[in-house]
């Protein structure tokens, strides 16, 4: 399957990458299996050796057993050798894969080789597309020839169709003329029928007018009859109204008489009401006089009570003044006694305080002397401690110097080891680069980008592959040369 688009090419590259990953995973599993088989083989050998020691006498007496033992031993050794060879091959393959993944130059070379493969595929695809275009062109020419033949046949068919169309048009014109004649005859018949209908309508309109005249005459007669009836009704209504007026006048007279009788009865009621009001006023006057008398008596009682209360208050004030004077004298005596006792107590406390101060002064002097002795002892111990610290510090300086020299030696050894590792790494990378070029460059010669391979790498390619190639364009590139930001030692230290 050839890639035609960018998506297909990406899919193919992804499939190749997955295939390589699967192959690498299989190699890892194979290597692990071999390690496990070696472990099992070692245990088996130990068991065989133990059994051999236990059955040594029997094996010596039996030739067949000795032959079998020798054969088993040879097979075991052969299996160990085979597993060792396989393990070495797997380790070498893993090491090559590790080199390709870790070394930037090999990664760059692999990318360029992959680009070369892609370019080769693109060139093949371009050629296939050109071939396909040629095929399409031949197909188009053949289709053009077929189309030209079809067009000639179509022209003949078109002439025949035009002839048929002309015949059809003539026939259509004849049919149209026949239709016009038929329409004229039909119009004449319709006109005659319309005249007949018009006469019939005139007769009908005359009959309708006569009927309308008769109806109007009947309506006029009915109106006259109705007017006469209305006049008789008006006369009867006027007579009825006169009669009603007389009845109303009689009723009004009766109402006036009833009102006169009612007014006489109201005057008697008013006189009775005035009499009852006078009696009520007399009763109210008696009640008010009684209330005034009661109020005067109550006011007199209140005045007497107030006088008695004032007299009691005056007597109480006199008694309070006497008690206050006696209390004041008693308080003065108590205060004088308390002050004298307090003065004596203070005098006694002052004497005791002086005695206590003297004792405290003596104790403080003794304590200060003891503290000075302790301070002198501390100074002596501190001096001894400083001397001990200085001796220890000198000892530590000597030890640090020894450690520094040891670390310097270790650093030199480490740097030497790093340089050796770098040299070995470069050698491995060079050999791997040589193998990669031998395996891949012959397949992508002519498709790689300029500058992808160095002049020294061309020595690893077969001479027959370089005959028709421009070597200068392969090893020279117009791109500016870029220098790495760090040297080999820095890179090794960073990876470490």
KACORQUI-V631347 format. One record per residue. N is the residue number from 1. RES is the residue in one letter. SS is DSSP state (a for helix, b for strand, c for the rest). PHI is phi in whole degrees, -180 to 180 (none if undefined). Layout:
n=(N,N)
res=(RES,RES)
ss=(SS,SS)
phi=(PHI,PHI)
This chain:
n=(1,2,3,4,5,6,7,8,9,10,11,12,13,14,15,16,17,18,19,20,21,22,23,24,25,26,27,28,29,30,31,32,33,34,35,36,37,38,39,40,41,42,43,44,45,46,47,48,49,50,51,52,53,54,55,56,57,58,59,60,61,62,63,64,65,66,67,68,69,70,71,72,73,74,75,76,77,78,79,80,81,82,83,84,85,86,87,88,89,90,91,92,93,94,95,96,97,98,99,100,101,102,103,104,105,106,107,108,109,110,111,112,113,114,115,116,117,118,119,120,121,122,123,124,125,126,127,128,129,130,131,132,133,134,135,136,137,138,139,140,141,142,143,144,145,146,147,148,149,150,151,152,153,154,155,156,157,158,159,160,161,162,163,164,165,166,167,168,169,170,171,172,173,174,175,176,177,178,179,180,181,182,183,184,185,186,187,188,189,190,191,192,193,194,195,196,197,198,199,200,201,202,203,204,205,206,207,208,209,210,211,212,213,214,215,216,217,218,219,220,221,222,223,224,225,226,227,228,229,230,231,232,233,234,235,236,237,238,239,240,241,242,243,244,245,246,247,248,249,250,251,252,253,254,255,256,257,258,259,260,261,262,263,264,265,266,267,268,269,270,271,272,273,274,275,276,277,278,279,280,281,282,283,284,285,286,287,288,289,290,291,292,293,294,295,296,297,298,299,300,301,302,303,304,305,306,307,308,309,310,311,312,313,314,315,316,317,318,319,320,321,322,323,324,325,326,327,328,329,330,331,332,333,334,335,336,337,338,339,340,341,342,343,344,345,346,347,348,349,350,351,352,353,354,355,356,357,358,359,360,361,362,363,364,365,366,367,368,369,370,371,372,373,374,375,376,377,378,379,380,381,382,383,384,385,386,387,388,389,390,391,392,393,394,395,396,397,398,399,400,401,402,403,404,405,406,407,408,409,410,411,412,413,414,415,416,417,418,419,420,421,422,423,424,425,426,427,428,429,430,431,432,433,434,435,436,437,438,439,440,441,442,443,444,445,446,447,448,449,450,451,452,453,454,455,456,457,458,459,460,461,462,463,464,465,466,467,468,469,470,471,472,473,474,475,476,477,478,479,480,481,482,483,484,485,486,487,488,489,490,491,492,493,494,495,496)
res=(X,X,X,X,X,X,X,X,X,X,X,X,X,X,X,X,X,X,X,X,X,X,X,X,X,X,X,X,X,X,X,X,X,X,X,X,X,X,X,X,X,X,X,X,X,X,X,X,X,X,X,X,X,X,X,X,X,X,X,X,X,X,X,X,X,X,X,X,X,X,X,X,X,X,X,X,X,X,X,X,X,X,X,X,X,X,X,X,X,X,X,X,X,X,X,X,X,X,X,X,X,X,X,X,X,X,X,X,X,X,X,X,X,X,X,X,X,X,X,X,X,X,X,X,X,X,X,X,X,X,X,X,X,X,X,X,X,X,X,X,X,X,X,X,X,X,X,X,X,X,X,X,X,X,X,X,X,X,X,X,X,X,X,X,X,X,X,X,X,X,X,X,X,X,X,X,X,X,X,X,X,X,X,X,X,X,X,X,X,X,X,X,X,X,X,X,X,X,X,X,X,X,X,X,X,X,X,X,X,X,X,X,X,X,X,X,X,X,X,X,X,X,X,X,X,X,X,X,X,X,X,X,X,X,X,X,X,X,X,X,X,X,X,X,X,X,X,X,X,X,X,X,X,X,X,X,X,X,X,X,X,X,X,X,X,X,X,X,X,X,X,X,X,X,X,X,X,X,X,X,X,X,X,X,X,X,X,X,X,X,X,X,X,X,X,X,X,X,X,X,X,X,X,X,X,X,X,X,X,X,X,X,X,X,X,X,X,X,X,X,X,X,X,X,X,X,X,X,X,X,X,X,X,X,X,X,X,X,X,X,X,X,X,X,X,X,X,X,X,X,X,X,X,X,X,X,X,X,X,X,X,X,X,X,X,X,X,X,X,X,X,X,X,X,X,X,X,X,X,X,X,X,X,X,X,X,X,X,X,X,X,X,X,X,X,X,X,X,X,X,X,X,X,X,X,X,X,X,X,X,X,X,X,X,X,X,X,X,X,X,X,X,X,X,X,X,X,X,X,X,X,X,X,X,X,X,X,X,X,X,X,X,X,X,X,X,X,X,X,X,X,X,X,X,X,X,X,X,X,X,X,X,X,X,X,X,X,X,X,X,X,X,X,X,X,X,X,X,X,X,X,X,X,X,X,X,X,X,X,X,X,X,X,X,X,X)
ss=(c,c,c,c,c,a,a,a,a,a,a,a,a,a,a,a,a,a,a,a,a,a,a,a,a,a,a,a,a,a,a,a,a,a,a,a,a,a,a,a,a,a,a,a,a,a,a,a,a,a,a,a,a,a,c,a,a,a,a,a,a,c,a,a,a,a,a,a,a,a,a,a,a,a,a,a,a,a,a,a,a,a,a,a,a,a,a,a,a,a,a,a,a,a,a,a,a,a,a,a,a,a,c,a,a,a,a,a,a,a,a,a,a,a,a,a,a,a,a,a,a,a,a,a,a,a,a,a,a,a,a,a,a,a,a,a,a,a,a,a,a,a,a,a,a,a,a,a,a,a,a,a,a,a,a,a,a,a,a,a,a,a,a,a,a,a,a,a,a,a,a,a,a,a,a,a,a,a,a,a,a,a,a,a,a,a,a,a,a,a,a,a,a,a,a,a,a,a,a,a,a,a,a,a,a,a,a,a,a,a,a,a,a,a,a,a,a,a,a,a,a,a,a,a,a,a,a,a,a,a,a,a,a,a,a,a,a,a,a,a,a,a,a,a,a,a,a,a,a,a,a,a,a,a,a,a,a,a,a,a,a,a,a,a,a,a,a,a,a,a,a,a,a,a,a,a,a,a,a,a,a,a,a,a,a,a,a,a,a,a,a,a,a,a,a,a,a,a,a,a,a,a,a,a,a,a,a,a,a,a,a,a,a,a,a,a,a,a,a,a,a,a,a,a,a,a,a,a,a,a,a,a,a,a,a,a,a,a,a,a,a,a,a,a,a,a,a,a,a,a,a,a,a,a,a,a,a,a,a,a,a,a,a,a,a,a,a,a,a,a,a,a,a,a,a,a,a,a,a,a,a,a,a,a,a,a,a,a,a,a,a,a,a,a,a,a,a,a,a,a,a,a,a,a,a,a,a,a,a,a,a,a,a,a,a,a,a,a,a,a,a,a,a,a,a,a,a,a,a,a,a,a,a,a,a,a,a,a,a,a,a,a,a,a,c,c,c,c,c,c,c,c,c,c,a,a,a,a,a,a,c,c,a,a,a,c,c,c,c,c,a,a,a,a,a,c,c,c,c,c,c,c,c,c,c,c,c,a,a,a,a,a,a,a,a,c)
phi=(none,-101,-78,-108,-126,-66,-64,-66,-63,-63,-64,-65,-63,-65,-65,-63,-63,-63,-64,-64,-64,-64,-65,-65,-64,-64,-64,-62,-64,-63,-65,-64,-62,-65,-63,-66,-65,-63,-63,-64,-64,-64,-65,-63,-64,-63,-64,-64,-65,-66,-65,-65,-67,-72,-113,-66,-63,-66,-66,-69,-79,-111,-69,-63,-65,-65,-64,-63,-64,-64,-64,-64,-64,-63,-63,-63,-63,-63,-63,-63,-64,-63,-64,-66,-64,-62,-63,-64,-64,-64,-64,-64,-65,-65,-64,-63,-63,-64,-62,-65,-80,-94,-84,-65,-66,-67,-62,-64,-63,-64,-62,-68,-64,-63,-63,-63,-61,-64,-63,-62,-63,-66,-62,-62,-65,-62,-63,-64,-65,-64,-63,-66,-63,-62,-62,-63,-66,-64,-64,-66,-63,-64,-66,-66,-63,-62,-67,-64,-63,-66,-67,-63,-64,-69,-66,-61,-65,-68,-61,-63,-67,-66,-62,-64,-67,-64,-60,-65,-67,-62,-63,-68,-65,-61,-65,-65,-61,-63,-67,-64,-62,-63,-65,-64,-62,-66,-65,-62,-64,-65,-66,-63,-64,-66,-63,-62,-65,-65,-62,-63,-67,-64,-62,-65,-67,-65,-63,-66,-67,-62,-63,-65,-63,-64,-64,-64,-63,-65,-65,-64,-63,-64,-65,-62,-63,-67,-64,-62,-62,-66,-66,-63,-66,-65,-63,-65,-69,-63,-64,-67,-66,-62,-64,-66,-62,-63,-64,-65,-63,-64,-66,-65,-62,-63,-66,-65,-64,-64,-64,-63,-66,-68,-68,-63,-67,-71,-65,-65,-66,-67,-64,-63,-67,-66,-64,-65,-67,-64,-63,-66,-67,-63,-63,-65,-65,-62,-66,-66,-62,-64,-66,-66,-63,-62,-67,-65,-64,-65,-64,-65,-63,-64,-64,-64,-64,-64,-62,-65,-65,-65,-65,-63,-65,-64,-62,-67,-64,-63,-64,-66,-64,-64,-66,-68,-66,-66,-67,-64,-63,-65,-66,-63,-65,-64,-65,-63,-65,-66,-67,-64,-66,-68,-65,-64,-64,-66,-63,-66,-65,-64,-64,-65,-66,-63,-63,-66,-65,-63,-64,-65,-64,-63,-63,-65,-64,-66,-66,-63,-64,-65,-66,-64,-65,-64,-65,-63,-66,-64,-61,-64,-65,-64,-64,-63,-66,-65,-63,-64,-65,-64,-64,-65,-65,-63,-64,-67,-62,-63,-64,-64,-64,-64,-64,-64,-64,-64,-65,-64,-64,-64,-65,-63,-63,-66,-63,-63,-64,-64,-64,-64,-63,-65,-64,-65,-62,-64,-64,-64,-63,-64,-65,-66,-62,-62,-65,-62,-66,-63,-82,-112,-61,-58,-83,-120,-65,92,-114,-84,-73,-65,88,-73,-122,-89,-61,-68,-73,-71,-69,-88,-102,-61,-68,-69,-82,-103,-69,-100,-113,-90,-66,-62,-73,-75,-99,-110,-136,-85,-73,-67,-76,-115,-103,-69,-81,-143,-87,-68,-65,-62,-65,-66,-64,-65,-67,-66)
